[in-house]
Amino acid sequence: MMAHFVLIFILIFGVIIGLVSYYLGRRKTQTPVLAGVLGFVLGLIPIFGIIYLVVLMLKKDVVSNKYSENTEANL
C-alpha cells in the first residue's frame, strides 16, 4: 500500500519537474521539448530533478530569432 503512494509521488514529481523544465526551456534553450523530456526523466529521481532545474534556471536566456531580426532591422 505504501509503495503505491511512493510510486504516485514520484510520477507526479516527474511530471511537475518536466512541465517546469519545458517552461524554462522555452526561454533558456532552443529545444524546449527536449528540456521538458529530460526534466521528466531526471524528475523521477527527485534530487536529480531539482539539480537540473537549478542548472536550467542559472543558464542565460537565449535570444530568439524574432527579437534579433527586429533589432537588426531597426539599426
Short mmCIF file of the C-alpha atoms (twelve columns), coordinates in Angstrom:
data_MODEL
# 
_entry.id   MODEL 
# 
loop_
_atom_site.group_PDB 
_atom_site.id 
_atom_site.type_symbol 
_atom_site.label_atom_id 
_atom_site.label_alt_id 
_atom_site.label_comp_id 
_atom_site.label_asym_id 
_atom_site.label_seq_id 
_atom_site.Cartn_x 
_atom_site.Cartn_y 
_atom_site.Cartn_z 
_atom_site.pdbx_PDB_model_num 
ATOM 1  C CA . MET A 1  0.000  0.000  0.000   1 
ATOM 2  C CA . MET A 2  2.770  2.447  0.916   1 
ATOM 3  C CA . ALA A 3  4.629  1.562  -2.285  1 
ATOM 4  C CA . HIS A 4  1.684  2.838  -4.328  1 
ATOM 5  C CA . PHE A 5  1.883  6.240  -2.660  1 
ATOM 6  C CA . VAL A 6  5.621  6.454  -3.271  1 
ATOM 7  C CA . LEU A 7  5.188  5.495  -6.934  1 
ATOM 8  C CA . ILE A 8  2.402  8.056  -7.416  1 
ATOM 9  C CA . PHE A 9  4.501  10.743 -5.699  1 
ATOM 10 C CA . ILE A 10 7.498  10.005 -7.935  1 
ATOM 11 C CA . LEU A 11 5.384  10.127 -11.106 1 
ATOM 12 C CA . ILE A 12 3.667  13.367 -10.096 1 
ATOM 13 C CA . PHE A 13 7.019  14.892 -9.144  1 
ATOM 14 C CA . GLY A 14 8.456  13.842 -12.528 1 
ATOM 15 C CA . VAL A 15 5.535  15.429 -14.391 1 
ATOM 16 C CA . ILE A 16 5.844  18.681 -12.413 1 
ATOM 17 C CA . ILE A 17 9.611  18.868 -12.989 1 
ATOM 18 C CA . GLY A 18 9.030  18.098 -16.687 1 
ATOM 19 C CA . LEU A 19 6.471  20.901 -17.067 1 
ATOM 20 C CA . VAL A 20 8.634  23.438 -15.249 1 
ATOM 21 C CA . SER A 21 11.622 22.343 -17.346 1 
ATOM 22 C CA . TYR A 22 9.629  22.853 -20.528 1 
ATOM 23 C CA . TYR A 23 8.551  26.323 -19.395 1 
ATOM 24 C CA . LEU A 24 12.139 27.277 -18.535 1 
ATOM 25 C CA . GLY A 25 13.397 25.574 -21.694 1 
ATOM 26 C CA . ARG A 26 11.301 27.916 -23.834 1 
ATOM 27 C CA . ARG A 27 13.385 30.838 -22.574 1 
ATOM 28 C CA . LYS A 28 16.704 29.157 -21.838 1 
ATOM 29 C CA . THR A 29 17.208 26.702 -24.726 1 
ATOM 30 C CA . GLN A 30 16.411 26.295 -28.387 1 
ATOM 31 C CA . THR A 31 14.888 22.853 -27.777 1 
ATOM 32 C CA . PRO A 32 12.234 23.210 -25.052 1 
ATOM 33 C CA . VAL A 33 10.660 19.807 -25.713 1 
ATOM 34 C CA . LEU A 34 13.991 18.083 -25.123 1 
ATOM 35 C CA . ALA A 35 14.441 20.118 -21.934 1 
ATOM 36 C CA . GLY A 36 10.980 19.012 -20.768 1 
ATOM 37 C CA . VAL A 37 11.569 15.335 -21.513 1 
ATOM 38 C CA . LEU A 38 14.951 15.427 -19.811 1 
ATOM 39 C CA . GLY A 39 13.347 17.185 -16.844 1 
ATOM 40 C CA . PHE A 40 10.697 14.458 -16.593 1 
ATOM 41 C CA . VAL A 41 13.271 11.654 -16.718 1 
ATOM 42 C CA . LEU A 42 15.523 13.328 -14.159 1 
ATOM 43 C CA . GLY A 43 12.473 14.224 -12.077 1 
ATOM 44 C CA . LEU A 44 11.831 10.530 -11.469 1 
ATOM 45 C CA . ILE A 45 14.797 10.755 -9.086  1 
ATOM 46 C CA . PRO A 46 13.798 13.884 -7.157  1 
ATOM 47 C CA . ILE A 47 17.267 15.143 -6.230  1 
ATOM 48 C CA . PHE A 48 18.416 14.970 -9.869  1 
ATOM 49 C CA . GLY A 49 15.277 16.801 -10.979 1 
ATOM 50 C CA . ILE A 50 15.888 19.625 -8.522  1 
ATOM 51 C CA . ILE A 51 19.544 19.907 -9.542  1 
ATOM 52 C CA . TYR A 52 18.506 20.015 -13.218 1 
ATOM 53 C CA . LEU A 53 16.017 22.822 -12.527 1 
ATOM 54 C CA . VAL A 54 18.650 24.847 -10.669 1 
ATOM 55 C CA . VAL A 55 21.108 24.452 -13.552 1 
ATOM 56 C CA . LEU A 56 18.408 25.412 -16.052 1 
ATOM 57 C CA . MET A 57 17.426 28.475 -14.009 1 
ATOM 58 C CA . LEU A 58 21.025 29.681 -13.817 1 
ATOM 59 C CA . LYS A 59 21.510 29.372 -17.583 1 
ATOM 60 C CA . LYS A 60 21.345 32.612 -19.557 1 
ATOM 61 C CA . ASP A 61 18.329 33.333 -21.742 1 
ATOM 62 C CA . VAL A 62 18.599 32.526 -25.434 1 
ATOM 63 C CA . VAL A 63 17.866 35.435 -27.756 1 
ATOM 64 C CA . SER A 64 15.074 34.447 -30.119 1 
ATOM 65 C CA . ASN A 65 15.377 34.919 -33.878 1 
ATOM 66 C CA . LYS A 66 12.380 37.266 -33.984 1 
ATOM 67 C CA . TYR A 67 13.990 39.568 -31.458 1 
ATOM 68 C CA . SER A 68 17.359 39.624 -33.232 1 
ATOM 69 C CA . GLU A 69 15.715 40.247 -36.635 1 
ATOM 70 C CA . ASN A 70 13.698 43.154 -35.245 1 
ATOM 71 C CA . THR A 71 16.706 44.818 -33.633 1 
ATOM 72 C CA . GLU A 72 18.812 44.399 -36.791 1 
ATOM 73 C CA . ALA A 73 16.029 45.902 -38.928 1 
ATOM 74 C CA . ASN A 74 15.786 48.918 -36.623 1 
ATOM 75 C CA . LEU A 75 19.515 49.626 -36.880 1 
# 
